[in-house]
């Protein structure tokens, strides 16, 4: 088997990491490379494990996404949707198991398979009431709001032969760079347009619209639809209401050109920081730590950076 190569690629999450702290970006995509086979106790292994950790809010969002993927994938395969009770029961079991193994720091044995939380790694005191609120409001509350939403009703009414993807990782090439995407859900509506949806467990941010723009560009290439044949939507599962709110995202040529300009500029900045862009070689000294130490409080790399 040929050796794995650390090839340059781009994604919305990679863009956010680069913009947030260049040292964290280096540790995630370069410093930790090869850590899956590195010796336990080595610096590379530590970075590899730490990059897999998430905050409790990120974890809650991942639990919701995993549950919705299971729900929709099962329906796609069988034609039958689970009951809300079954969805919540399976989610509760998943969340409890992941939280318990993280508390035991089992992720140090197998980081690629076991969920780990920053709060457990650094012994951050989180009151039981806060964990309970996170589960009830973000995880269970988000699933209940999805279940009650008009978006879910539309999905149930759409024949399965018009479903295009359910949270499947894929990539496309933009001006020579590989772009990773994982659309939460996409389908063709009755008018033949491709509806591209993304679930959000947090509040609305401008970068969310860029993300859906990237998905629209991918959809044009993947499913052969014209620019006016893609409709973007952000489904916000957080909030006080009983049902999730869907926000439309412009996918017209002007919006998509702005999205491409953002991608182009971000890629150029990332490549400019490399000592050898052609071979995707980076050097630590070219990726300084962020000055705002408040950001470090949420970062899994605070120990190797000496910012505990």
Secondary structure, DSSP 8 states (H G I E B T S, - for coil): --------EE-HHHHHHHHH-HHHHHIIIIITTTTTTS-TTSHHHHHHHHHT-B-HHHHHHHHHHHHHHHHHHHHHHHS----HHHHHHHHHHHHHHHHHHHHTTGGGT-TTTS--BHHHHTT----HHHHHHIIIIIIIHHHHHHHTSHHHHHHHHS-GGGEEESS--EEEEETTEEEEE--SEEEE-TTS-EEEEEEESS---HHHHHHHHHHHHHHHHHHT--GGGEEEEEEE--SSSSS-EEEEE--SHHHHHHHHHHHHHHHHHHHHT-SBGGGTB--GGGS---S-HHHHTT-TTTTTTT--
